[in-house]
Amino acid sequence: MPDADFDKARRSTRVFMRVRVVVAGKNSDNRRFREACETIVINAHGGLMYLNQPLAMNAIVVLTNPFTQEEQESRVVYLGEATDKGQRVGVEFLTPAPHFWGVDFVPTDWPAPPATVRPS
């Protein structure tokens, strides 16, 4: 059995928080889907949620924040066992986006938002 490095430091702090999100993409049957759900855990680099779609590891999905309409392309990096709530699916943003979630209490290890330039 391969050795797992469980002591490896995380890239950003996990926050247990329910955030509404819409997930869209192609499932493992190659059918397009769009499903509204809530997250279980979020961080600056992705999140964990329950989905009722058969997905494959490394599948690309698009998450949409329904409040801001911001979209984030993501890769499936974890598939948990199916439950009555659906399958736990972990996704990793292709580009870190700590402000995608709209979290007001951003942990100190999440990257700061880019500075905005205002016209003079």
N, C-alpha and C positions, 0 to 999 in steps of 0.2 A: 504494500500500500504506500503511495507517495506521501512524503512528509508535507504537512500543511503548516504554513507559517502564520499561526494564530496571533503571534505577538507583534506582527507587522502593524505599524501605526496607520491609522486611518488618515485619509487626505483632509477630511473635515468632520466636525462633530455631528453625530446623529441627533435628530430632534423627533421625539414621538409626537406627531401632530397629524390630525385629519385635515387634509386640504382637498377640496374638490378639484378634479382634473378630468379632462377628456382624453382618452388614448385612441389613436387611430393608426392603422397600418394594415398589413396582410398577415393573416394567421397561418398556422402550419399547413392548412388545407389550401393555401394560396388564395383565400377569399378576403376581400377588403372588409374591414370592420371599423366601427366607431363606437366606443363604450365610455359612458360616464361612470366614474368611480371616485373613491376617496383614498388618500394615502394612509399608510400606517406609520411609516417613518420617512423623514426627509433629511437631506443634507445638501451641501453646496454642489455636489456632483451627481445627484440623482435621487431616487426614492424607492420605496417598497409599497406595493398596493395589491389588492385583490382584483383579479380579472377573470371573466368567464369566457376566455378565448384560448384555444389550443395554440400555444406559441412555441417557437424554437429558440434555443440559445443563440445569441448574436443577431437575432432578428432586429430590424430597425423599425421603431415606432415613433410617432410624433405625439408629444404631450401638449395639450393646450390648457392654459389657465383660463377658465371661463369668465373670470372677473376682469382680467386685463387683455384677453385675447392673445397674449404672448404665446408663441409656439417654441418648443424645444425638441430638436431631433435627438433621439436616445437609442441606446442599444440594450437589449435584454441580456442581463448578466447573471440572473438567478431565477430559477424556476423551483418553487417549493411544491409540496404535495397539495393535491386538490382537497378542498374542504367544502362545507355547505355554503361558505361565503364566496367561494371561487378559489382560484389558484394564486398563491402568493407569487408575485412577479417583481423582481428587482430590476431597475433600469439605471443606466449610467448616461448622463448627458454627454453628447459628443463634444460639447464645449461647456466648461463649468458656467453655471448660471445661478449663483446663490440667491438672486433677487427674484427669480422666476416664481418662487413659492409665496412671495408677499409676506414674509415673516418680519414682524416688527422688532423682535428681540434677537437680532442676528448674533450667533456665537462669534467670539473674537477670532477664531481661526477661519471664518468664512471670508473670502476676498471682498474688499470694498467695491462699491459700484464705480463704474468709470465716471470720471469728472465730466460734467456737462459744460459745454461752451455756450455762453449766452451772447447773442449779437449785441453790439454796443449801439 
